[in-house]
Amino acid sequence: MSGGTTRLGVIAASLVLISGCAVQPITAPPDSGTSTTHSPGQRAPVQTAGDTAVSVAIDHLGTPYRFGGNGPDGFDCSGLVRFSYRAAGIDLPRATTDQRKAGRSLAPDEALRPGDLLFYAPGRKAPLHVGLYVSDGAFVHAPSSGGQVRTERMEAPYWRRSFVEARRVADGASEPTR
């Protein structure tokens, strides 16, 4: 009778293991760039060109500022923006002043989206600096000589005081991503 009990125990344990696997949600692999968990049959969120550009810029946090730098070993502000958008399939001009002509200007009350270009004029009238909006009031940029690619808060006094304009070069899911 102990052989039958052992066999019954093995069958019961197998059923518990099999049923446990069947109810687990499907999770994107760690290298896919998303941590969203999806149930079978659900579609993954669409990633826009702006999302891709932000992801590329974030991947370069800590990269040193380099005047005229186009990456990936060093960036200036417009070089980081161009490099990031190029990876998303959008070719932007190289200079900050030319990037300010790309896309469309956002109204002051228009909600920012990941990848929107943020232009600053610290202490001057002409925009001399550009960064990419990330989310929740944060942006990523290559600051200045001696600095590294980093994120900042838009509401910090320095950045709030020198903000000039936001522009959108990627209007959503219709934009190409690679």
PELIN-V131086 format. One record per residue. N is the residue number from 1. RES is the residue in one small letter. PSI is psi in whole degrees, -180 to 180 (none if undefined). Layout:
n=N res=RES psi=PSI
n=N res=RES psi=PSI
This chain:
n=1 res=m psi=-24
n=2 res=s psi=-29
n=3 res=g psi=-39
n=4 res=g psi=-38
n=5 res=t psi=-41
n=6 res=t psi=-45
n=7 res=r psi=-43
n=8 res=l psi=-39
n=9 res=g psi=-40
n=10 res=v psi=-42
n=11 res=i psi=-44
n=12 res=a psi=-43
n=13 res=a psi=-39
n=14 res=s psi=-42
n=15 res=l psi=-39
n=16 res=v psi=-45
n=17 res=l psi=-44
n=18 res=i psi=-45
n=19 res=s psi=-33
n=20 res=g psi=-39
n=21 res=c psi=-33
n=22 res=a psi=-21
n=23 res=v psi=3
n=24 res=q psi=137
n=25 res=p psi=158
n=26 res=i psi=126
n=27 res=t psi=139
n=28 res=a psi=145
n=29 res=p psi=153
n=30 res=p psi=-27
n=31 res=d psi=10
n=32 res=s psi=-7
n=33 res=g psi=5
n=34 res=t psi=148
n=35 res=s psi=13
n=36 res=t psi=137
n=37 res=t psi=132
n=38 res=h psi=143
n=39 res=s psi=157
n=40 res=p psi=137
n=41 res=g psi=-14
n=42 res=q psi=146
n=43 res=r psi=143
n=44 res=a psi=151
n=45 res=p psi=146
n=46 res=v psi=133
n=47 res=q psi=126
n=48 res=t psi=170
n=49 res=a psi=-37
n=50 res=g psi=-42
n=51 res=d psi=-44
n=52 res=t psi=-45
n=53 res=a psi=-43
n=54 res=v psi=-44
n=55 res=s psi=-43
n=56 res=v psi=-46
n=57 res=a psi=-43
n=58 res=i psi=-36
n=59 res=d psi=-19
n=60 res=h psi=15
n=61 res=l psi=137
n=62 res=g psi=-11
n=63 res=t psi=136
n=64 res=p psi=149
n=65 res=y psi=138
n=66 res=r psi=118
n=67 res=f psi=127
n=68 res=g psi=4
n=69 res=g psi=131
n=70 res=n psi=3
n=71 res=g psi=175
n=72 res=p psi=-1
n=73 res=d psi=-10
n=74 res=g psi=146
n=75 res=f psi=148
n=76 res=d psi=179
n=77 res=c psi=-49
n=78 res=s psi=-28
n=79 res=g psi=-40
n=80 res=l psi=-45
n=81 res=v psi=-47
n=82 res=r psi=-47
n=83 res=f psi=-45
n=84 res=s psi=-45
n=85 res=y psi=-32
n=86 res=r psi=-39
n=87 res=a psi=-23
n=88 res=a psi=4
n=89 res=g psi=13
n=90 res=i psi=125
n=91 res=d psi=112
n=92 res=l psi=157
n=93 res=p psi=163
n=94 res=r psi=-40
n=95 res=a psi=147
n=96 res=t psi=-45
n=97 res=t psi=-35
n=98 res=d psi=-35
n=99 res=q psi=-30
n=100 res=r psi=-16
n=101 res=k psi=-10
n=102 res=a psi=151
n=103 res=g psi=-149
n=104 res=r psi=148
n=105 res=s psi=142
n=106 res=l psi=139
n=107 res=a psi=150
n=108 res=p psi=-29
n=109 res=d psi=3
n=110 res=e psi=134
n=111 res=a psi=136
n=112 res=l psi=150
n=113 res=r psi=155
n=114 res=p psi=132
n=115 res=g psi=-10
n=116 res=d psi=142
n=117 res=l psi=133
n=118 res=l psi=125
n=119 res=f psi=138
n=120 res=y psi=150
n=121 res=a psi=75
n=122 res=p psi=106
n=123 res=g psi=7
n=124 res=r psi=169
n=125 res=k psi=-41
n=126 res=a psi=133
n=127 res=p psi=127
n=128 res=l psi=-3
n=129 res=h psi=144
n=130 res=v psi=146
n=131 res=g psi=174
n=132 res=l psi=128
n=133 res=y psi=133
n=134 res=v psi=-70
n=135 res=s psi=165
n=136 res=d psi=40
n=137 res=g psi=10
n=138 res=a psi=150
n=139 res=f psi=160
n=140 res=v psi=141
n=141 res=h psi=167
n=142 res=a psi=107
n=143 res=p psi=-65
n=144 res=s psi=176
n=145 res=s psi=135
n=146 res=g psi=-9
n=147 res=g psi=-177
n=148 res=q psi=158
n=149 res=v psi=130
n=150 res=r psi=171
n=151 res=t psi=152
n=152 res=e psi=166
n=153 res=r psi=130
n=154 res=m psi=-31
n=155 res=e psi=-3
n=156 res=a psi=138
n=157 res=p psi=-44
n=158 res=y psi=-47
n=159 res=w psi=-38
n=160 res=r psi=-42
n=161 res=r psi=-33
n=162 res=s psi=5
n=163 res=f psi=135
n=164 res=v psi=-50
n=165 res=e psi=153
n=166 res=a psi=141
n=167 res=r psi=147
n=168 res=r psi=121
n=169 res=v psi=-13
n=170 res=a psi=110
n=171 res=d psi=20
n=172 res=g psi=-158
n=173 res=a psi=-18
n=174 res=s psi=-13
n=175 res=e psi=144
n=176 res=p psi=143
n=177 res=t psi=154
n=178 res=r psi=none
